Amino acid sequence: MNRNKLTFQSENLVVDYVSFNIKGFMDPASMDKIASYFSELFGFNSTFGKGNVAKSKEEIIFYDAKNSHKVCFKQLEYNPSSKSFWEGTKINFSGKNAAYFYNLIKAQRFDWSIFELNQENLLLHFTMQKLDKLLFTIEKQIFL
């Protein structure tokens, strides 16, 4: 039997979205530490916003003009009117930022201990696309 090796490249798949869902709220010092890590090692500027609305007001956590990538920290609170019952912090990478970050993970250049979660769990979420069409989503529970 002749087997073909399938890869993201051979199937024209790209990672379009990566997010970390962290139970509970991150304190500002932890967020600053992670934002600084993303900036200094990988060239990400960081913003912070509240709520799950894409157009919500964001403030800059870390900015350097030489950085060419962006990561967004979002704080989600309990809101029964919008049927949002999860409270925590999301760290979102979209588009080319997600593809770049995924490659850092794949190359094992990302240090997971930066989260300092003390055995808390972390949900890692990937969205794959092919020719602007959503194909599938992968979620992976990580225990640190």
Secondary structure, DSSP 8 states (H G I E B T S, - for coil): -------TTTTT-EEEEEEEEEEB---HHHHHHHHHHHHHHH-EEEEEEESS-TTS-EEEEE--TT--EEEEEEEE--BGGGTB---EEEEEEEHHHHHHHHHHHHTT---GGGG--TT-EEEEEEEEEETTEEEEEEEEEEE-
